[in-house]
Amino acid sequence: MTTKITLSAKIVAWLTFLLGIGLGIYTLSSSIGVWLGLWDFRRGFDILRGANNIAGSIALVCLLATAIVLLLSLLYSRHKAVALTSIAFAGTIAAALSYYVPETFRPPEGVNYPPIHDISTDTVNPLEFVDILPLRVDAANTTVYGGSPDMTPEQLARLQTEAFPDLIPRRFDEAQDQVFSRALAAVEEMGWDLVAQVPEDGRIEATATTFWFRFKDDVVIKLHSEGNQTVVNARSLSRVGVGDLGANANRLRAFFELL
């Protein structure tokens, strides 16, 4: 009897492990396939969405199975309790992560991001890219402000202002060369790939690469002096996609916080 119950605990532990790890591998495949060029980001998002739809329930099943393994092990095979429970718990963690990771792509509750992917602190005279342009020759999105299908510069400016009213030009009391050095340091700390730094123009260009789907978003920063102050503008633009779920706005916010 004890042997049969111990064997059952083993089976449940390993089934829980395989179920959770399998779901984890499926979730990871959403991005790995994009990295390897097996499919585009749209297919990756479909996989991630599918994993998210079932991961919550599977994580709960795995947690219940882990509890059963622990109970059976403690009652009938105490010396194997740690090993069997650890195996089942590993599957539970994998399933839980398969639920948590897709959830991080959802906007906060009550927040509805507009379907835009181009954010500029100056919506009247948006900054223009120079050195980054050759890197965007195959990009789906144009660098023309408001040049996307079904979009105009005025509409883009309105949508951005309504959603992100805090993203405006920033003013600093330091000299331009000092702020320029701090801006370069912020770019480095953000982990962006520096494409160009032109102190005489007060211009910095860089590319940010997202972790999960390796999206490349381009950033241009421009500084100029007004009286005793230095004014800093910035623009962040995605190469692909329609809406960015606030990624470009949050990127500029993080940059200005460091600055």
Secondary structure as GFF3:
##gff-version 3
##sequence-region A 1 259
A	DSSP	alpha_helix	2	35	.	.	.	ID=ss1
A	DSSP	alpha_helix	41	76	.	.	.	ID=ss2
A	DSSP	three_ten_helix	78	80	.	.	.	ID=ss3
A	DSSP	alpha_helix	81	103	.	.	.	ID=ss4
A	DSSP	beta_strand	118	120	.	.	.	ID=ss5
A	DSSP	three_ten_helix	133	136	.	.	.	ID=ss6
A	DSSP	alpha_helix	153	163	.	.	.	ID=ss7
A	DSSP	beta_strand	170	172	.	.	.	ID=ss8
A	DSSP	alpha_helix	176	190	.	.	.	ID=ss9
A	DSSP	beta_strand	193	198	.	.	.	ID=ss10
A	DSSP	three_ten_helix	199	201	.	.	.	ID=ss11
A	DSSP	beta_strand	203	209	.	.	.	ID=ss12
A	DSSP	beta_strand	216	226	.	.	.	ID=ss13
A	DSSP	beta_strand	229	238	.	.	.	ID=ss14
A	DSSP	alpha_helix	247	258	.	.	.	ID=ss15
###
